[in-house]
Amino acid sequence: MPTSPLADLAQQTADLLSTISALSTLDALRDAEASLTGKRSILASLQKSLGTLDPEARKAAGAQLQEARRVVEAALEERRALLRRDARQLSLEADRLDLGDVIASDVRWPLAVGHPGLIALTQRELEDVFIGMGFTVADGPEVESDWYNFEALNIPPAHPARGLWDTFYVDLGEPETVVLRTHTSPTQIHLMERAVATDSLPIHSVMPGRCFRRDTPDASHLYSFHQIEGLVVDRGISFGDLAGVIETFTRAYFGPDISSRLRPGYFPFTEPSAEFEVTCTICRGAGCRTCSSSGWLELGGCGMLDPAVLEAVGIDGDQWSGFAFGFGIDRCAQMRHEVSDMRALIENDVRFLGQFS
Ligand code: PHE
């Protein structure tokens, strides 16, 4: 009787299993798969050799071989699953970013740290100067009724001076017209009303904030800009006090070689009124294109509180007097940092912003 073709099956199966357990990568497993269970595998050639057996023995050997194949294929799948898990683990580890290492190393952090913009910085600097001079800082609404923005400031409806302010109207309806404030002067009215209501005069305050005018933006105008308003209401205040405050502020903010001058002007809410100018910061007074050769740049307006304004808020003009001033925060930033085009202030170009960190 010839020896069964499956005489060595147990050993052969054990060899296949140990080959499988020695496979260390998915690639190696894929390469070995055909020779382990495919058409050219030992299992396939054993299958062929069963053809020489008689039907009875072939059936028994077939079942035996089937079982061996099942064991080998199961081992192969198990190995594949294990290698997949390992491969995934390796790739996770390779992708892991150790932030501790990055921070400790000399690698330049690719993210820039943010900082306040030029307008906010300038506003803070201006506030600091006025706080140093004994002023408090107050806030007011950006949307105002016609009464606060105009009427209480001695600018009645249809008054020709309204043309000085190109106004954005929010609501033309009854009972009142509502506007985007064209200047910070309406905050004066809020402050004085509050002081009267709480019996807390005198007032020494500055009020920075955003204003709006129907301007077409160009190199020196924006439809939205910022002003800082100053208001003093006290006993025995004179025009000399106003001029002194303006001059002290100018030197403190722009430096000792820049001074101020007041020229007659007109505002409905101050009497007398003045335009407030400072030495041209470009040519330091020598005369240049920016200042039209005058050596001076206009910064804002000012004046003694008009009695009509005091009356509108119920302050006794026989006991109290005061002055107000208002000027552009954007304009200060422009002058101090020689920004040639105001539009740079609102464009948010990081190359511009980054210069003021
Ligand atoms: N509100 C005025 C303007 O915007 C400036 C100003 C303020 C003038 C206070 C006098 C007193 O043009």
Boltz pocket constraint, residues with backbone or C-beta under 6 A from the ligand:
constraints:
  - pocket:
      binder: B
      contacts: [[A, 182], [A, 183], [A, 184], [A, 185], [A, 229], [A, 230], [A, 267], [A, 270], [A, 274], [A, 300], [A, 301], [A, 302], [A, 303], [A, 324], [A, 325], [A, 326], [A, 327]]
      max_distance: 6.0
